[in-house]
Amino acid sequence: MSAGALYWLVIGIVLAEYAWSTLLTLLNIKASHQPIPDLLSDIYDEERYRKQQDYAMTNRKFSLVSGAVSTLVTLGLFAFGGFAVFDAAARSVSASPVVQALVFWGIFYLISWLISLPFDIYRTFVIEQRYGFNRSTPKLFAADALKSLLLNVLIMGAILALCVWIYTLAPRWFWLIAWGAVTLFSLFMQYFYSQLIVPLFNKQTPLPEGELRSAIEVFAARVGFQLDDIFVIDSSKRSSKSNAYFTGFGRRKRVVLYDTLMEQLSTEEIVGVLAHEIGHYKRHHILLSSLEGFATNLLMFWLFSLLIGSRALAAAAGCAAPSFHVNLAVFSLIYTPINIVLDIITNHASRRHERQADAFAAAGGMGPAEASALKKMSARSLANLTPHPLVVFIEYSHPTLYQRVLALQKPVQP
């Protein structure tokens, strides 16, 4: 394909992506006028439901504006030679492909961060504050933003440098070797995430002895699940929203409870939530999801290897010669439609996993408790109860609340 054709292909993909996301947003707006199913009628009273509708509409408008700005910036950089300017700056610093890639993507990431920062501030201190969710202070927000920036620069910079270095040594097998290295790093992060990353942002404390810990241990023993590490994370210093999750695997697996979850749910309801999380582990969903991610990464690395030396790809961005960093930037835009399709597939698999985890909780006698917990968490977070079916199919990693509660309240087959 010629450079001119690639240029217009990228422009079309960027515009189509925004049009697609706008269509999904508009479909959700249309679906918001549907009546709430009787099964969920006890979640909101009239005043609370109006607040939920207002919150959802505010977020939809915000996403349309922020998406438009992001699209315009991407189009501007590509159409008016921004990538070529970054490339020239990177080449002026060093002749090393590794250094050039770090400089190029460092400039690109910093600009993206500076553009997104005002939107993050507005979301946190205007939207989330207005609806009673935000508990973060400006000082904490600034610390989080700087830590995230430095962490992303260090981690992503190290991965990028490693990939470029591998390409300079073994260009033919770059895609396979780099994929293997990234996969090993991903496994390392999964194993040590709670020990290395979480403490930079949150304090984790072991769940003390008492009614809740005893109830969790009793259920875990009943379903044959060894659970030694149960931690509470101080999420309440940032938001009133609640959650629980599993992290790690093997001997380093642990359950993490948001402290807000403990404020909002009863002991039985928390056990119901954890029964669902244990279901993921017992059904090997963490492993399967990891394998799916590794497979999609392998496809991405292979496809990029086919275009990494393309002069037409570099010329489409206004650059005279191909390079790892410029071709990666253009490839990431061309890859967008493939990524959307892969997301649909992985979201479908994820919804199946969520249904299986719910079924595990129900089989363990915790169906009603989990259903009650899901209702309470949805009410507190002003969740959308009537999403459009196409939006669910495309974007949802979980079944809708209605689908989950309906399944959880069905009698368990002997």
C-alpha positions as CSV (number, residue, x, y, z in Angstrom):
1,M,0.0,0.0,0.0
2,S,1.3,3.5,-0.9
3,A,2.1,6.1,1.7
4,G,-0.8,8.2,0.6
5,A,-3.3,5.4,0.9
6,L,-1.9,4.6,4.4
7,Y,-2.2,8.2,5.4
8,W,-5.9,8.3,4.6
9,L,-6.4,4.9,6.1
10,V,-5.1,6.2,9.4
11,I,-7.2,9.3,9.2
12,G,-10.3,7.2,8.5
13,I,-9.6,4.8,11.3
14,V,-9.2,7.6,13.9
15,L,-12.4,9.2,12.8
16,A,-14.2,5.9,12.6
17,E,-13.1,5.0,16.1
18,Y,-14.6,8.2,17.5
19,A,-17.8,7.8,15.5
20,W,-18.1,4.2,16.8
21,S,-17.7,5.2,20.4
22,T,-20.2,8.1,19.9
23,L,-22.7,5.7,18.5
24,L,-22.4,3.4,21.5
25,T,-22.8,6.4,23.8
26,L,-25.9,7.5,22.0
27,L,-27.4,4.0,22.1
28,N,-26.9,4.0,25.9
29,I,-28.6,7.3,26.1
30,K,-31.6,5.9,24.2
31,A,-31.6,2.8,26.4
32,S,-31.6,4.9,29.6
33,H,-35.3,5.8,29.0
34,Q,-36.3,2.1,29.4
35,P,-38.1,1.2,32.6
36,I,-36.1,-0.6,35.3
37,P,-36.8,-4.3,35.4
38,D,-39.1,-5.3,38.4
39,L,-36.2,-7.5,39.7
40,L,-34.2,-4.3,40.3
41,S,-37.0,-2.0,41.3
42,D,-35.8,-1.8,44.9
43,I,-32.3,-0.4,44.1
44,Y,-33.3,3.2,43.5
45,D,-36.1,5.3,44.9
46,E,-37.4,8.1,42.7
47,E,-34.9,10.8,43.9
48,R,-31.9,8.4,43.7
49,Y,-32.9,7.2,40.2
50,R,-33.0,10.8,39.0
51,K,-29.5,11.3,40.4
52,Q,-28.3,8.2,38.7
53,Q,-29.7,9.3,35.3
54,D,-28.1,12.7,35.8
55,Y,-24.7,11.1,36.7
56,A,-24.8,8.8,33.7
57,M,-25.7,11.6,31.3
58,T,-22.9,13.8,32.8
59,N,-20.4,11.1,32.2
60,R,-21.6,10.4,28.7
61,K,-21.3,14.1,27.8
62,F,-17.9,14.2,29.4
63,S,-16.7,11.1,27.4
64,L,-17.9,12.7,24.2
65,V,-15.9,15.9,24.8
66,S,-12.8,14.2,26.1
67,G,-12.9,11.7,23.2
68,A,-13.3,14.5,20.7
69,V,-10.3,16.3,22.1
70,S,-8.2,13.1,22.0
71,T,-9.3,12.5,18.4
72,L,-8.4,16.0,17.3
73,V,-5.0,15.8,19.0
74,T,-4.2,12.5,17.3
75,L,-5.4,13.8,13.9
76,G,-3.4,17.0,14.4
77,L,-0.2,15.2,15.3
78,F,-0.6,12.8,12.3
79,A,-1.9,15.2,9.7
80,F,0.3,18.2,10.4
81,G,3.7,16.4,10.9
82,G,3.8,16.1,14.6
83,F,5.3,12.6,14.4
84,A,7.9,13.9,12.0
85,V,8.9,16.7,14.5
86,F,9.2,14.2,17.4
87,D,11.2,11.9,15.1
88,A,13.6,14.7,14.2
89,A,14.0,15.7,17.8
90,A,14.8,12.1,18.8
91,R,17.3,11.7,16.0
92,S,19.1,14.9,17.0
93,V,19.7,13.5,20.5
94,S,21.4,10.3,19.6
95,A,22.1,7.8,16.8
96,S,21.1,4.9,19.1
97,P,17.7,3.4,18.1
98,V,17.0,2.7,21.8
99,V,17.6,6.3,22.8
100,Q,15.6,7.6,19.8
101,A,12.7,5.4,20.7
102,L,12.8,6.6,24.4
103,V,12.9,10.2,23.4
104,F,10.2,10.0,20.8
105,W,7.7,8.1,23.0
106,G,8.7,10.2,26.0
107,I,7.7,13.4,24.2
108,F,4.5,11.7,22.9
109,Y,3.6,10.3,26.4
110,L,4.3,13.6,28.2
111,I,2.0,15.6,25.8
112,S,-0.7,13.0,26.1
113,W,-0.4,13.1,29.9
114,L,-0.6,16.9,30.0
115,I,-3.7,16.9,27.8
116,S,-5.5,14.2,29.8
117,L,-4.6,15.8,33.2
118,P,-7.2,18.6,33.1
119,F,-9.9,16.0,32.2
120,D,-8.8,13.8,35.1
121,I,-8.9,16.8,37.5
122,Y,-12.4,17.7,36.2
123,R,-13.7,14.2,36.5
124,T,-12.4,13.8,40.1
125,F,-13.1,17.2,41.6
126,V,-16.2,18.2,39.7
127,I,-18.1,15.2,38.5
128,E,-17.2,12.7,41.2
129,Q,-17.3,15.4,43.8
130,R,-20.7,16.6,42.7
131,Y,-22.2,13.1,43.1
132,G,-20.6,12.3,46.4
133,F,-17.9,9.8,45.3
134,N,-14.7,11.7,45.5
135,R,-12.7,11.7,48.8
136,S,-9.3,12.5,47.3
137,T,-7.6,15.8,48.2
138,P,-5.7,18.0,45.8
139,K,-2.5,16.9,47.5
140,L,-3.3,13.2,47.2
141,F,-4.4,13.6,43.6
142,A,-1.2,15.4,42.7
143,A,0.9,12.7,44.4
144,D,-1.0,9.9,42.6
145,A,-0.6,11.7,39.3
146,L,3.1,12.1,39.7
147,K,3.7,8.6,41.0
148,S,1.7,7.2,38.1
149,L,3.6,9.3,35.6
150,L,7.0,8.2,36.9
151,L,5.9,4.6,37.2
152,N,4.6,4.4,33.7
153,V,7.7,6.1,32.3
154,L,10.0,3.7,34.1
155,I,8.0,0.5,33.3
156,M,6.9,1.3,29.8
157,G,10.3,2.9,29.0
158,A,12.1,-0.3,30.2
159,I,9.8,-2.5,28.1
160,L,10.2,-0.2,25.0
161,A,14.0,-0.1,25.4
162,L,14.2,-3.9,25.7
163,C,12.0,-4.4,22.6
164,V,14.1,-2.0,20.5
165,W,17.3,-3.7,21.7
166,I,16.0,-7.1,20.9
167,Y,15.1,-5.8,17.4
168,T,18.6,-4.5,16.8
169,L,20.1,-7.9,17.8
170,A,17.6,-10.3,16.1
171,P,15.3,-8.5,13.7
172,R,14.0,-11.7,12.1
173,W,12.8,-13.2,15.3
174,F,12.1,-9.9,17.2
175,W,8.4,-10.6,17.4
176,L,8.8,-13.9,19.2
177,I,11.7,-13.0,21.5
178,A,10.1,-9.6,22.5
179,W,6.8,-11.3,23.1
180,G,8.5,-13.9,25.4
181,A,10.3,-11.1,27.3
182,V,7.1,-9.1,27.8
183,T,5.2,-12.2,28.8
184,L,7.8,-13.0,31.5
185,F,7.6,-9.4,32.8
186,S,3.8,-9.6,32.8
187,L,3.9,-12.8,34.9
188,F,6.4,-11.2,37.3
189,M,4.1,-8.2,37.8
190,Q,1.1,-10.5,38.4
191,Y,3.0,-12.4,41.0
192,F,4.5,-9.3,42.8
193,Y,1.9,-6.6,42.0
194,S,0.5,-6.4,45.6
195,Q,4.0,-6.3,47.1
196,L,5.6,-3.8,44.7
197,I,3.0,-1.5,43.1
198,V,0.0,-1.3,45.5
199,P,2.0,0.0,48.5
200,L,3.1,3.0,46.4
201,F,-0.6,4.2,46.4
202,N,-2.4,2.3,49.2
203,K,-1.9,0.9,52.6
204,Q,-2.7,-2.8,52.9
205,T,-3.4,-4.4,56.3
206,P,-4.3,-8.0,57.2
207,L,-7.9,-8.5,58.0
208,P,-8.0,-8.8,61.8
209,E,-9.5,-11.8,63.6
210,G,-13.2,-11.5,64.1
211,E,-16.6,-12.4,62.6
212,L,-15.8,-11.5,59.0
213,R,-12.5,-13.3,58.8
214,S,-14.0,-16.4,60.5
215,A,-16.9,-16.4,58.1
216,I,-14.6,-16.1,55.1
217,E,-12.4,-18.9,56.3
218,V,-15.3,-21.1,57.0
219,F,-16.6,-20.7,53.5
220,A,-13.2,-21.1,51.9
221,A,-12.7,-24.4,53.9
222,R,-16.2,-25.6,52.8
223,V,-15.4,-25.3,49.1
224,G,-11.8,-26.6,49.5
225,F,-9.9,-23.4,48.9
226,Q,-6.8,-22.6,50.9
227,L,-6.9,-18.9,51.7
228,D,-4.2,-17.5,54.0
229,D,-3.8,-13.9,53.0
230,I,-6.8,-11.5,53.3
231,F,-6.0,-7.9,53.2
232,V,-8.0,-4.6,53.6
233,I,-7.0,-1.7,51.4
234,D,-7.6,2.0,52.3
235,S,-9.5,2.9,49.2
236,S,-11.8,5.2,51.1
237,K,-9.2,8.0,51.0
238,R,-9.9,8.4,47.3
239,S,-13.5,7.2,46.6
240,S,-16.6,5.9,48.3
241,K,-17.0,3.2,45.6
242,S,-16.3,-0.4,46.7
243,N,-14.8,-3.6,45.3
244,A,-12.9,-6.7,46.1
245,Y,-10.4,-8.6,44.0
246,F,-7.9,-11.5,43.9
247,T,-4.3,-10.8,43.0
248,G,-1.3,-13.0,42.5
249,F,-1.3,-16.8,42.2
250,G,0.2,-19.8,43.8
251,R,1.5,-19.2,47.3
252,R,1.3,-15.4,46.7
253,K,-2.4,-15.3,46.0
254,R,-4.4,-12.9,48.2
255,V,-7.8,-11.5,48.6
256,V,-8.0,-7.7,48.8
257,L,-11.1,-6.0,50.3
258,Y,-11.8,-2.3,49.9
259,D,-12.5,-0.8,53.3
260,T,-15.6,0.9,51.8
261,L,-16.9,-2.6,51.1
262,M,-16.7,-3.4,54.7
263,E,-18.6,-0.2,55.5
264,Q,-21.4,-0.9,53.1
265,L,-22.1,-4.6,53.2
266,S,-23.0,-7.2,55.8
267,T,-20.7,-10.1,56.7
268,E,-22.8,-12.5,54.7
269,E,-22.8,-10.2,51.7
270,I,-19.0,-9.8,51.8
271,V,-18.6,-13.5,51.9
272,G,-21.0,-13.7,48.9
273,V,-18.7,-11.3,46.9
274,L,-15.6,-13.3,47.9
275,A,-17.4,-16.5,46.9
276,H,-17.6,-15.1,43.4
277,E,-13.8,-14.3,43.5
278,I,-13.0,-17.7,44.7
279,G,-15.1,-19.1,41.9
280,H,-12.8,-17.3,39.4
281,Y,-9.8,-19.0,41.0
282,K,-11.4,-22.5,41.3
283,R,-12.4,-22.3,37.6
284,H,-8.9,-21.2,36.5
285,H,-10.2,-18.0,35.0
286,I,-7.1,-16.0,36.0
287,L,-4.9,-18.5,34.1
288,L,-7.3,-18.5,31.1
289,S,-7.5,-14.7,31.0
290,S,-3.7,-14.5,31.1
291,L,-3.4,-16.9,28.3
292,E,-5.9,-14.9,26.2
293,G,-3.8,-11.8,26.8
294,F,-0.6,-13.6,25.9
295,A,-2.1,-14.8,22.7
296,T,-3.4,-11.4,21.6
297,N,0.0,-9.9,22.4
298,L,1.7,-12.5,20.2
299,L,-0.6,-11.6,17.3
300,M,0.2,-7.9,17.8
301,F,3.9,-8.5,17.9
302,W,3.8,-10.6,14.8
303,L,1.7,-8.1,12.8
304,F,4.0,-5.3,13.9
305,S,7.0,-7.3,12.8
306,L,5.6,-7.3,9.2
307,L,5.5,-3.5,9.1
308,I,8.4,-2.5,11.3
309,G,10.6,-1.7,8.3
310,S,7.9,-0.3,6.1
311,R,9.0,2.9,4.3
312,A,5.4,3.6,3.3
313,L,4.3,3.5,6.9
314,A,6.9,6.0,8.0
315,A,6.2,8.2,4.9
316,A,2.5,8.3,5.9
317,A,3.6,10.0,9.1
318,G,5.8,12.5,7.1
319,C,9.1,10.8,8.0
320,A,11.8,10.3,5.5
321,A,13.0,6.9,6.8
322,P,11.4,4.1,8.8
323,S,12.3,3.5,12.4
324,F,11.0,1.3,15.2
325,H,9.4,4.2,17.1
326,V,7.7,6.0,14.2
327,N,6.4,2.7,12.6
328,L,5.2,1.6,16.1
329,A,3.2,4.9,16.4
330,V,1.5,4.5,13.0
331,F,1.0,0.8,13.5
332,S,-0.8,1.4,16.9
333,L,-3.4,3.5,15.0
334,I,-3.8,1.0,12.2
335,Y,-4.2,-1.8,14.8
336,T,-7.2,-0.1,16.4
337,P,-9.9,-2.0,14.4
338,I,-8.2,-5.4,15.2
339,N,-8.0,-4.4,18.8
340,I,-11.8,-3.6,18.9
341,V,-12.6,-7.0,17.5
342,L,-10.3,-8.8,19.9
343,D,-11.9,-6.8,22.8
344,I,-15.3,-8.1,21.7
345,I,-14.0,-11.6,21.8
346,T,-12.2,-11.3,25.2
347,N,-15.2,-9.5,26.7
348,H,-17.5,-12.4,25.6
349,A,-15.1,-14.8,27.3
350,S,-15.0,-12.6,30.4
351,R,-18.8,-12.5,30.7
352,R,-18.8,-16.3,30.5
353,H,-16.3,-16.4,33.3
354,E,-18.3,-14.1,35.4
355,R,-21.4,-16.2,35.0
356,Q,-19.4,-19.3,36.0
357,A,-18.1,-17.5,39.1
358,D,-21.6,-16.5,40.0
359,A,-22.7,-20.1,39.5
360,F,-19.9,-21.2,41.9
361,A,-21.0,-18.8,44.5
362,A,-24.7,-19.9,44.1
363,A,-23.7,-23.6,44.3
364,G,-21.9,-22.7,47.6
365,G,-25.1,-21.3,49.0
366,M,-24.1,-17.7,48.6
367,G,-26.3,-16.7,45.7
368,P,-28.8,-14.5,47.6
369,A,-26.0,-12.9,49.5
370,E,-24.0,-12.0,46.4
371,A,-27.2,-10.8,44.7
372,S,-27.9,-8.5,47.6
373,A,-24.3,-7.2,47.6
374,L,-24.4,-6.5,43.9
375,K,-27.6,-4.5,44.3
376,K,-26.1,-2.5,47.2
377,M,-22.9,-1.7,45.4
378,S,-24.8,-0.8,42.2
379,A,-27.0,1.6,44.2
380,R,-24.0,3.2,45.9
381,S,-22.1,3.7,42.6
382,L,-25.2,4.9,40.7
383,A,-24.8,2.1,38.2
384,N,-26.7,2.1,34.9
385,L,-29.4,-0.6,35.1
386,T,-30.6,-0.5,31.5
387,P,-27.5,-0.6,29.2
388,H,-28.1,-1.0,25.5
389,P,-27.7,-4.7,24.4
390,L,-25.1,-3.7,21.7
391,V,-23.1,-1.8,24.2
392,V,-23.1,-4.8,26.5
393,F,-22.0,-7.1,23.7
394,I,-19.2,-4.7,22.6
395,E,-17.9,-3.3,25.9
396,Y,-19.1,-5.1,28.9
397,S,-16.7,-7.6,30.7
398,H,-19.5,-8.6,33.0
399,P,-23.1,-9.6,32.4
400,T,-25.6,-6.9,33.3
401,L,-26.8,-6.5,36.9
402,Y,-30.2,-7.8,35.8
403,Q,-28.7,-11.0,34.3
404,R,-26.5,-11.6,37.3
405,V,-29.2,-11.2,39.9
406,L,-31.7,-13.3,37.9
407,A,-29.2,-16.1,37.7
408,L,-28.1,-15.8,41.4
409,Q,-31.7,-16.0,42.6
410,K,-32.6,-19.1,40.7
411,P,-32.8,-22.3,42.8
412,V,-29.5,-24.3,42.7
413,Q,-29.9,-27.6,40.9
414,P,-29.1,-30.6,43.2
